Amino acid sequence: MSVTEAPPLGELRALAPLHARAQGIPAARCRAVLSRIRTAYGDDADSWPAVWNRAGDALAARGHHLDAARHYALARFPSVDGPARERAQRLCVRSFDRWRATRPGIGRLEVEAPSGGGRFAAWTAGLSRQAPRPLILVCGGIVSVKEQWAPLLARAAALGTALAVTELPGVGENTLPYDTAAPAMIGALLDRLADSADVRRTHAIALSFGGHLALRAALEDRRLVGVSTVGAPVRHFFLDHDWRTGLPTTTAHTLRRLTGRPPAELGEWALTADELARLRDLPVTYVAALRDDIVPLSDAAALAADPAARRRFLVVDDEHGAPAHLARVRPLLLGSALRDLRVHPVRSAALCAVAGALRTRRGRVRT
């Protein structure tokens, strides 16, 4: 795919502060880095990946490995398309790995696809062979790397659950193909965790396209006892041609890079009426934004159509990802997970501490 088909620098500049704030990069720091960028792609010294990589290098040299990982995550944004962004992806993982080595209890797991078609990785916390805990599985969307979940991993003990954070196929370290068979990766991950977590009680906090993956996985894997999501495409995103023509360039471009197909050719990804009926008994918490320009409100309505279905909805006047309402959204997602997993007693102070740590990473995240 040529650079001319890719998101322009202006769109990346507009999105960068939102992703930077979501990862805890100060606004002034983000503006300083952006001021040195002249081109969106390539390996020139003033290109997007080169400038963000240098910022990450400087932090890594001073031993600030988590901050370095956050800058490398911006360097590879929105997806890996060449050597400079490949370097950023590699160093993002390496810097995060060095940070987590200083945090007891955060582990790494690598999973090979049963078919041999690729591999993916997960960062884990709260695992125990002696006393397996129910599992919260976390996954972002099409531009979200697993390393952004550091605050949640660092506070796993407060939740009283096991945690595993991973990525969609084609994102970060995940080399699986992003196709209709992709939801099987969730089952493969649960299989690997079966001796150190109570995977028979797994709740997925999965955002945007991660939510779609989790809902599809739940059709076949009854170990998923609940899904919490924000702005997940369900049905109409994949079927409404007029809606798709208005997608942001970053979303359309990245989705095509990951799937190898334009969004218009993903119609079979839509959940059918029969599949939605099969999910009737699955508790689903869905946050919808009135001004979402990526996922239509009709997708939330598709989940709500059956009055007997076990659904919880929060609709906010916001954009994709509900960035202005994170103080409500993140405790809602965590609380829904703990309730569905029947983790008792839920200490409100502990939950607030975890949600508060996540709220320090404010911003709009286009997943």
RODO-2510 file (C-alpha; in nm, 4 decimals, decimal comma):
residues 367
     n   res          X          Y          Z
     1     m     0,0000     0,0000     0,0000
     2     s     0,1442     0,3322    -0,0998
     3     v     0,2052     0,6284     0,1241
     4     t    -0,0543     0,8293    -0,0706
     5     e    -0,3233     0,5922     0,0555
     6     a    -0,2078     0,6267     0,4149
     7     p    -0,3324     0,8764     0,6748
     8     p    -0,1862     1,2238     0,6152
     9     l     0,0478     1,3871     0,8629
    10     g    -0,2211     1,6327     0,9648
    11     e    -0,4511     1,3526     1,0817
    12     l    -0,1703     1,1825     1,2732
    13     r    -0,0835     1,5158     1,4383
    14     a    -0,4462     1,5568     1,5455
    15     l    -0,4585     1,2071     1,6954
    16     a    -0,1167     1,2073     1,8645
    17     p    -0,2060     1,4259     2,1684
    18     l    -0,5023     1,2032     2,2420
    19     h    -0,2970     0,8835     2,2377
    20     a    -0,0123     1,0522     2,4231
    21     r    -0,2413     1,1611     2,7061
    22     a    -0,3931     0,8134     2,7167
    23     q    -0,0468     0,6755     2,7929
    24     g     0,0544     0,9452     3,0401
    25     i     0,2801     1,1507     2,8125
    26     p     0,2469     1,5176     2,9173
    27     a     0,0868     1,7519     2,6637
    28     a     0,3904     1,9816     2,6559
    29     r     0,6166     1,6867     2,5866
    30     c     0,3919     1,5709     2,3030
    31     r     0,3855     1,9194     2,1472
    32     a     0,7643     1,9401     2,1631
    33     v     0,8045     1,6090     1,9801
    34     l     0,5419     1,6961     1,7187
    35     s     0,7112     2,0299     1,6471
    36     r     1,0150     1,8422     1,5121
    37     i     0,8186     1,6205     1,2715
    38     r     0,7953     1,7143     0,9031
    39     t     0,6874     1,3917     0,7308
    40     a     0,4602     1,1048     0,8351
    41     y     0,6540     0,8143     0,6835
    42     g     0,9992     0,6949     0,5905
    43     d     1,3337     0,6921     0,7674
    44     d     1,4383     1,0567     0,7355
    45     a     1,5558     1,2254     1,0545
    46     d     1,2454     1,4470     1,0705
    47     s     0,9945     1,1703     0,9968
    48     w     0,7248     1,0674     1,2444
    49     p     0,8814     0,7369     1,3519
    50     a     1,2371     0,8737     1,3613
    51     v     1,1515     1,1689     1,5872
    52     w     0,9414     0,9633     1,8296
    53     n     1,2101     0,6909     1,8299
    54     r     1,4766     0,9416     1,9313
    55     a     1,2576     1,0615     2,2156
    56     g     1,2197     0,7019     2,3318
    57     d     1,5930     0,6385     2,2980
    58     a     1,6746     0,9341     2,5234
    59     l     1,4399     0,8084     2,7943
    60     a     1,5688     0,4520     2,7699
    61     a     1,9264     0,5758     2,8037
    62     r     1,8293     0,7345     3,1368
    63     g     1,6626     0,4168     3,2597
    64     h     1,3041     0,5455     3,2202
    65     h     1,1907     0,2296     3,0486
    66     l     0,8132     0,2609     3,0829
    67     d     0,8168     0,6192     2,9551
    68     a     1,0411     0,5040     2,6701
    69     a     0,7917     0,2300     2,5811
    70     r     0,5151     0,4901     2,5612
    71     h     0,7150     0,7015     2,3170
    72     y     0,8029     0,3988     2,1056
    73     a     0,4314     0,3133     2,0956
    74     l     0,3700     0,6555     1,9377
    75     a     0,6598     0,5994     1,6974
    76     r     0,4953     0,2833     1,5569
    77     f     0,1504     0,4500     1,5421
    78     p    -0,0831     0,3768     1,3734
    79     s     0,0715     0,0535     1,2384
    80     v     0,4066    -0,0881     1,1378
    81     d     0,4832    -0,0022     0,7746
    82     g     0,8612     0,0001     0,7436
    83     p     1,1977    -0,0274     0,9213
    84     a     1,1572     0,2782     1,1455
    85     r     0,8200     0,1712     1,2803
    86     e     0,9410    -0,1891     1,3053
    87     r     1,2246    -0,0648     1,5258
    88     a     0,9750     0,1276     1,7383
    89     q     0,7597    -0,1814     1,7864
    90     r     1,0593    -0,3923     1,8873
    91     l     1,1906    -0,1332     2,1343
    92     c     0,8444    -0,0728     2,2788
    93     v     0,8300    -0,4377     2,3834
    94     r     1,1920    -0,4437     2,5032
    95     s     1,1529    -0,1305     2,7151
    96     f     0,8286    -0,2551     2,8664
    97     d     0,9967    -0,5865     2,9432
    98     r     1,2748    -0,4061     3,1286
    99     w     1,0190    -0,2062     3,3263
   100     r     0,8093    -0,5082     3,4219
   101     a     1,1217    -0,6916     3,5407
   102     t     1,1239    -0,4422     3,8302
   103     r     0,7583    -0,5151     3,9156
   104     p     0,7076    -0,8502     4,0918
   105     g     0,4248    -1,0579     3,9540
   106     i     0,4080    -0,9257     3,5969
   107     g     0,4913    -1,2065     3,3564
   108     r     0,5093    -1,2738     2,9852
   109     l     0,3395    -1,5510     2,7933
   110     e     0,3890    -1,6466     2,4285
   111     v     0,1295    -1,8522     2,2453
   112     e     0,1639    -2,0367     1,9165
   113     a    -0,1500    -2,0673     1,7064
   114     p    -0,2743    -2,4282     1,7036
   115     s    -0,2715    -2,4209     1,3237
   116     g     0,0857    -2,2951     1,3148
   117     g    -0,0273    -1,9769     1,1427
   118     g     0,1432    -1,7341     1,3776
   119     r     0,2068    -1,6403     1,7387
   120     f     0,1078    -1,3755     1,9881
   121     a     0,2088    -1,2630     2,3343
   122     a     0,0410    -1,1489     2,6534
   123     w     0,1543    -0,9695     2,9664
   124     t     0,0108    -1,1352     3,2742
   125     a    -0,0370    -1,0691     3,6452
   126     g    -0,2031    -1,2426     3,9371
   127     l    -0,1335    -1,5951     3,8128
   128     s    -0,1085    -1,8784     4,0645
   129     r    -0,0946    -2,2557     4,0253
   130     q    -0,1748    -2,3044     4,3939
   131     a    -0,4775    -2,0718     4,4073
   132     p    -0,6003    -1,9949     4,0555
   133     r    -0,8095    -1,6794     4,0315
   134     p    -1,0775    -1,5896     3,7779
   135     l    -0,9372    -1,4110     3,4769
   136     i    -0,9831    -1,0666     3,3292
   137     l    -0,8699    -1,0751     2,9663
   138     v    -0,7892    -0,7328     2,8185
   139     c    -0,7538    -0,6408     2,4520
   140     g    -0,7592    -0,3099     2,2678
   141     g    -0,8426    -0,2260     1,9078
   142     i    -0,6641    -0,2001     1,5752
   143     v    -0,4024     0,0568     1,6838
   144     s    -0,3646    -0,0385     2,0527
   145     v    -0,0584    -0,2249     2,1763
   146     k    -0,0752    -0,4313     2,4941
   147     e     0,1991    -0,2252     2,6605
   148     q    -0,0461     0,0601     2,7215
   149     w    -0,2078    -0,1432     3,0023
   150     a     0,0849    -0,1049     3,2449
   151     p    -0,1216     0,0745     3,5165
   152     l    -0,3732    -0,2105     3,5287
   153     l    -0,1076    -0,4817     3,5407
   154     a     0,0768    -0,3016     3,8197
   155     r    -0,2346    -0,3080     4,0380
   156     a    -0,3641    -0,6570     3,9707
   157     a    -0,3395    -0,7538     4,3379
   158     a    -0,6035    -0,4952     4,4279
   159     l    -0,8555    -0,6596     4,1961
   160     g    -0,8229    -1,0134     4,3309
   161     t    -0,8182    -1,1611     3,9797
   162     a    -0,5676    -1,2846     3,7281
   163     l    -0,4976    -1,0559     3,4322
   164     a    -0,3823    -1,1145     3,0761
   165     v    -0,3465    -0,8284     2,8279
   166     t    -0,2905    -0,8972     2,4602
   167     e    -0,3401    -0,7558     2,1091
   168     l    -0,5511    -0,8095     1,8024
   169     p    -0,4042    -1,0102     1,5143
   170     g    -0,1630    -0,7963     1,3154
   171     v    -0,1148    -0,5497     1,6003
   172     g     0,2069    -0,5312     1,8021
   173     e     0,3617    -0,8758     1,8422
   174     n     0,0576    -1,0653     1,7167
   175     t     0,1430    -1,2311     1,3841
   176     l    -0,1842    -1,4200     1,3445
   177     p    -0,3953    -1,3330     1,0392
   178     y    -0,6860    -1,1017     1,1170
   179     d    -0,9710    -1,2942     0,9588
   180     t    -1,2919    -1,4705     1,0566
   181     a    -1,0889    -1,7400     1,2368
   182     a    -0,9121    -1,4823     1,4575
   183     p    -1,1421    -1,5236     1,7625
   184     a    -0,9908    -1,8693     1,8178
   185     m    -0,6843    -1,6936     1,9612
   186     i    -0,8815    -1,6269     2,2788
   187     g    -0,9428    -1,9967     2,3308
   188     a    -0,5741    -2,0687     2,2674
   189     l    -0,4765    -1,8114     2,5310
   190     l    -0,7202    -1,9547     2,7852
   191     d    -0,5843    -2,3030     2,7193
   192     r    -0,2323    -2,1830     2,8007
   193     l    -0,3491    -2,0143     3,1216
   194     a    -0,5622    -2,3046     3,2431
   195     d    -0,3096    -2,4230     3,5027
   196     s    -0,2513    -2,0797     3,6598
   197     a    -0,5906    -1,9071     3,6384
   198     d    -0,9530    -2,0154     3,6731
   199     v    -1,0219    -1,9637     3,3034
   200     r    -1,3670    -2,1198     3,3386
   201     r    -1,4552    -1,7756     3,4739
   202     t    -1,3115    -1,5288     3,2217
   203     h    -1,4405    -1,1790     3,1551
   204     a    -1,3100    -0,9859     2,8559
   205     i    -1,2573    -0,6112     2,8770
   206     a    -1,2119    -0,5598     2,5055
   207     l    -1,2321    -0,2229     2,3356
   208     s    -1,3614    -0,1384     1,9892
   209     f    -1,2585    -0,4134     1,7451
   210     g    -1,1294    -0,6104     2,0423
   211     g    -1,4884    -0,6182     2,1645
   212     h    -1,6036    -0,7625     1,8321
   213     l    -1,3360    -1,0331     1,8610
   214     a    -1,4475    -1,1188     2,2162
   215     l    -1,8161    -1,1403     2,1235
   216     r    -1,7336    -1,3738     1,8361
   217     a    -1,5151    -1,5867     2,0632
   218     a    -1,7981    -1,6125     2,3175
   219     l    -2,0161    -1,7783     2,0552
   220     e    -1,7975    -2,0890     2,0798
   221     d    -1,6125    -2,0630     2,4109
   222     r    -1,8322    -2,0793     2,7200
   223     r    -1,5391    -1,9957     2,9447
   224     l    -1,6140    -1,6331     2,8601
   225     v    -1,8774    -1,5361     3,1162
   226     g    -1,8988    -1,1680     3,0249
   227     v    -1,7746    -0,8959     2,7913
   228     s    -1,7290    -0,5260     2,8634
   229     t    -1,6566    -0,2977     2,5723
   230     v    -1,6534     0,0573     2,4442
   231     g    -1,7626     0,1243     2,0870
   232     a    -1,7398    -0,2305     1,9531
   233     p    -1,8546    -0,2918     1,5952
   234     v    -2,1226    -0,5595     1,6022
   235     r    -2,3266    -0,5684     1,2839
   236     h    -2,4086    -0,2442     1,1029
   237     f    -2,0465    -0,1241     1,0830
   238     f    -1,9770    -0,4143     0,8506
   239     l    -2,2981    -0,3855     0,6480
   240     d    -2,3676    -0,0114     0,6112
   241     h    -2,1873     0,1101     0,3002
   242     d    -2,2800     0,4748     0,3527
   243     w    -2,1396     0,4688     0,7052
   244     r    -1,8100     0,3151     0,5993
   245     t    -1,7485     0,5812     0,3351
   246     g    -1,7199     0,8375     0,6152
   247     l    -1,4640     0,6509     0,8254
   248     p    -1,1519     0,8404     0,9362
   249     t    -0,8579     0,7647     0,7083
   250     t    -0,6548     0,6167     0,9946
   251     t    -0,9279     0,3647     1,0752
   252     a    -0,9948     0,2597     0,7153
   253     h    -0,6244     0,2393     0,6287
   254     t    -0,5233     0,0438     0,9388
   255     l    -0,8130    -0,1986     0,9098
   256     r    -0,7163    -0,2698     0,5500
   257     r    -0,3522    -0,3223     0,6441
   258     l    -0,4486    -0,5735     0,9133
   259     t    -0,7106    -0,7682     0,7191
   260     g    -0,5704    -0,7334     0,3693
   261     r    -0,9151    -0,6233     0,2565
   262     p    -1,1033    -0,2935     0,2407
   263     p    -1,3740    -0,2477     0,5058
   264     a    -1,6393    -0,2875     0,2340
   265     e    -1,5382    -0,6551     0,1962
   266     l    -1,5840    -0,7499     0,5634
   267     g    -1,9579    -0,8084     0,5507
   268     e    -1,9290    -1,1669     0,6773
   269     w    -1,7800    -1,0310     1,0012
   270     a    -2,1205    -0,8937     1,1016
   271     l    -2,2942    -1,0883     1,3757
   272     t    -2,6148    -1,2384     1,2410
   273     a    -2,9515    -1,2278     1,4141
   274     d    -2,9050    -1,5951     1,5063
   275     e    -2,5621    -1,5285     1,6558
   276     l    -2,6933    -1,2360     1,8580
   277     a    -2,9681    -1,4622     1,9893
   278     r    -2,7044    -1,7181     2,0947
   279     l    -2,5354    -1,4441     2,2981
   280     r    -2,8575    -1,3580     2,4813
   281     d    -2,7401    -1,5045     2,8133
   282     l    -2,3923    -1,3524     2,7977
   283     p    -2,3670    -1,0423     3,0171
   284     v    -2,2439    -0,7568     2,7976
   285     t    -2,1605    -0,4077     2,9206
   286     y    -2,1485    -0,1648     2,6283
   287     v    -2,0465     0,2005     2,6329
   288     a    -2,1673     0,3938     2,3282
   289     a    -2,0764     0,7489     2,2273
   290     l    -2,3291     0,9728     2,0547
   291     r    -2,0635     1,1362     1,8345
   292     d    -1,8726     0,8209     1,7471
   293     d    -1,7423     0,8576     1,3895
   294     i    -1,6077     0,5019     1,3728
   295     v    -1,8804     0,2708     1,5061
   296     p    -2,2488     0,3581     1,4523
   297     l    -2,4965     0,3705     1,7398
   298     s    -2,6988     0,1101     1,5554
   299     d    -2,4421    -0,1490     1,6661
   300     a    -2,5286    -0,0856     2,0312
   301     a    -2,8944    -0,0996     1,9295
   302     a    -2,8364    -0,4427     1,7728
   303     l    -2,7279    -0,5744     2,1126
   304     a    -3,0230    -0,4056     2,2812
   305     a    -3,2888    -0,5335     2,0407
   306     d    -3,3651    -0,8441     2,2470
   307     p    -3,5298    -0,7322     2,5743
   308     a    -3,4437    -1,0651     2,7339
   309     a    -3,0713    -1,0295     2,6679
   310     r    -2,8390    -0,9584     2,9610
   311     r    -2,7128    -0,6137     2,8727
   312     r    -2,5880    -0,3015     3,0506
   313     f    -2,5562     0,0186     2,8505
   314     l    -2,3991     0,3552     2,9107
   315     v    -2,4575     0,6131     2,6370
   316     v    -2,2544     0,9338     2,6606
   317     d    -2,2294     1,2527     2,4584
   318     d    -1,8765     1,1913     2,3385
   319     e    -1,6552     1,0587     2,0597
   320     h    -1,5197     0,7103     1,9906
   321     g    -1,3715     0,5654     2,3066
   322     a    -1,5683     0,8063     2,5335
   323     p    -1,2493     0,9998     2,6245
   324     a    -1,4278     1,2716     2,8207
   325     h    -1,6042     1,0154     3,0384
   326     l    -1,3196     0,7869     3,1424
   327     a    -1,3855     0,8627     3,5101
   328     r    -1,7185     0,6826     3,4659
   329     v    -1,6259     0,4323     3,1976
   330     r    -1,3228     0,2636     3,3482
   331     p    -1,4776     0,1881     3,6900
   332     l    -1,7873     0,0647     3,5028
   333     l    -1,5813    -0,1801     3,2940
   334     l    -1,3853    -0,3070     3,5928
   335     g    -1,6918    -0,3273     3,8130
   336     s    -1,8827    -0,5229     3,5484
   337     a    -1,5944    -0,7676     3,5162
   338     l    -1,5742    -0,8260     3,8909
   339     r    -1,9499    -0,8675     3,9192
   340     d    -1,9671    -1,1208     3,6361
   341     l    -1,6712    -1,3100     3,7811
   342     r    -1,8372    -1,3061     4,1258
   343     v    -1,5247    -1,1810     4,2914
   344     h    -1,6241    -1,1035     4,6534
   345     p    -1,5874    -0,8970     4,8457
   346     v    -1,5181    -0,6151     4,6033
   347     r    -1,3310    -0,3525     4,7990
   348     s    -1,4485    -0,0182     4,6719
   349     a    -1,1261     0,1471     4,7826
   350     a    -0,9195    -0,1004     4,5816
   351     l    -1,1374    -0,0604     4,2748
   352     c    -1,1165     0,3179     4,3006
   353     a    -0,7382     0,2965     4,3325
   354     v    -0,7089     0,0937     4,0136
   355     a    -0,9562     0,3093     3,8233
   356     g    -0,7809     0,6215     3,9498
   357     a    -0,4490     0,4969     3,8184
   358     l    -0,6067     0,4369     3,4794
   359     r    -0,7666     0,7811     3,4794
   360     t    -0,4231     0,9406     3,4914
   361     r    -0,3890     0,8276     3,1296
   362     r    -0,6616     1,0541     2,9941
   363     g    -0,7261     1,1118     2,6255
   364     r    -0,9237     1,0037     2,3229
   365     v    -0,8025     0,6771     2,1828
   366     r    -0,9044     0,5799     1,8331
   367     t    -0,8992     0,2028     1,8412
***
